[in-house]
Amino acid sequence: MEEQDAPKPTSERHVPVLKDRCINLLAPGFEAARSRGETPVAIDATLGMGGHSEAMLQRFPDLHLVGIDRDEEALALAGERLRPFSARTDLVHAVYDEIEAVLADLGISEVHGILMDLGVSSLQLDERERGFAYSYDAPLDMRMDTSRGQTAADVVNTYSEEDLVRIIRKWGEEKFAGRIANRIVTARTTKPFATTGELVEQIRAVVPAAAAKSGGHPAKRTFQALRIEVNEELDVLERAVPAALAASAMGGRVVVMSYHSLEDKIVKSVFQSRSKSSAPLGFPVELEEHKPEFKTLTKGTEVPTPEEIAENPRAASARLRAVERIKARRTA
Ligand SMILES: C[S@@+](CC[C@H](N)C(=O)[O-])C[C@H]1O[C@@H](n2cnc3c(N)ncnc32)[C@H](O)[C@@H]1O
């Protein structure tokens, strides 16, 4: 999400995006588990403040939920919110491409529903000192997991000009990427960047006022690009979507909400390739081994209604896709 609203108390901080639609899409996977006499298990791979998880645990009283987040602050807050359900939850500090290891540690072999609500949370944007927001002066950090990895300051102070152009253009879709990268490289020779304010000041100096008027805050796209780079969001997602599919039981469903076209491209490509027959063209019959493992549940992407966007501006760029496993998993 890219909206940067004024801070609110935690309890009011956010409305889960497409909550009812996500839950309705996941429900038949849990039903399939029950019909086999199994306890339904879900993974919320992006626990955040636990909004979607809380709704799932309320709606399905027999559900066991594994909540994953790479942000320890989010895990602590969600833990508080989900305390009434603690007997049915496992909350784990991990990156979501580690689903296989997380499940192995918990002794769970497969799951019946997986939800991924990608990107940054309202909490992360509101906590000024995390450095995600261009509207507040704070240390230039932007790590979702503050216990490891490079910060946004490391990126702007050490990357070559070419690499800065590449990430700002590609991940920020910023047409002034060349000017911004050049300004960063020049400015850092006098003094390395330490704060968001210093970066915003340099960006403002090179983005034409007219462009800023039509395209929103001049630093918006550069901040998005840096956040994606710092957290290696797209590389992780490329590994995570196949990992989620691999963990899904027969009839299990995977629901993903993206907020950036490059995220959606990755989700679409993996979902499509796993939902089509692998039979060579012109093959007269479809052998079992060529049958698709998944079927798509959404026609293209689903988007929030105007009413939902009015209630929750961060939903505006959400794109939802979902699949269901229709062929048994290959187990080692
Ligand atoms: C948009 S928020 C999720 C909000 C949540 N659905 C709710 O209802 O509160 C995304 C969350 O996913 C986490 N996250 C993003 N990328 C992650 C990754 N690769 N691995 C684990 N967690 C990640 C972020 O730290 C953030 O808390």
The ligand as a MOL file (V3000), in Angstrom:
LIG
                    3D

  0  0  0     0  0            999 V3000
M  V30 BEGIN CTAB
M  V30 COUNTS 27 29 0 0 0
M  V30 BEGIN ATOM
M  V30 1 C -0.3820 -5.1620 4.1550 0
M  V30 2 S 0.2340 -5.7760 5.6460 0 CHG=1
M  V30 3 C -0.8600 -7.0620 6.0980 0
M  V30 4 C -2.0750 -6.6010 6.8670 0
M  V30 5 C -2.9040 -7.7450 7.3990 0
M  V30 6 N -3.5420 -8.5050 6.3560 0
M  V30 7 C -3.9300 -7.2920 8.3980 0
M  V30 8 O -5.1330 -7.5550 8.2080 0
M  V30 9 O -3.5400 -6.6570 9.3900 0 CHG=-1
M  V30 10 C 1.6170 -6.6800 5.1150 0
M  V30 11 C 2.4210 -7.3160 6.2370 0
M  V30 12 O 3.2310 -8.3220 5.6290 0
M  V30 13 C 4.5180 -8.2730 6.1740 0
M  V30 14 N 5.4160 -8.7400 5.1360 0
M  V30 15 C 5.7010 -8.1360 3.9680 0
M  V30 16 N 6.5670 -8.8760 3.2700 0
M  V30 17 C 6.8060 -9.9850 4.0120 0
M  V30 18 C 7.6070 -11.1290 3.8100 0
M  V30 19 N 8.3500 -11.2670 2.7100 0
M  V30 20 N 7.6020 -12.0880 4.7530 0
M  V30 21 C 6.8390 -11.9490 5.8740 0
M  V30 22 N 6.0840 -10.8710 6.1260 0
M  V30 23 C 6.0630 -9.9010 5.2000 0
M  V30 24 C 4.7460 -6.8270 6.5370 0
M  V30 25 O 5.7150 -6.7370 7.5620 0
M  V30 26 C 3.3650 -6.3750 6.9690 0
M  V30 27 O 3.2010 -6.5070 8.3580 0
M  V30 END ATOM
M  V30 BEGIN BOND
M  V30 1 1 1 2
M  V30 2 1 2 3
M  V30 3 1 2 10
M  V30 4 1 3 4
M  V30 5 1 4 5
M  V30 6 1 5 6
M  V30 7 1 5 7
M  V30 8 2 7 8
M  V30 9 1 7 9
M  V30 10 1 10 11
M  V30 11 1 11 12
M  V30 12 1 11 26
M  V30 13 1 12 13
M  V30 14 1 13 14
M  V30 15 1 13 24
M  V30 16 1 14 15
M  V30 17 1 14 23
M  V30 18 2 15 16
M  V30 19 1 16 17
M  V30 20 1 17 18
M  V30 21 2 17 23
M  V30 22 1 18 19
M  V30 23 2 18 20
M  V30 24 1 20 21
M  V30 25 2 21 22
M  V30 26 1 22 23
M  V30 27 1 24 25
M  V30 28 1 24 26
M  V30 29 1 26 27
M  V30 END BOND
M  V30 END CTAB
M  END
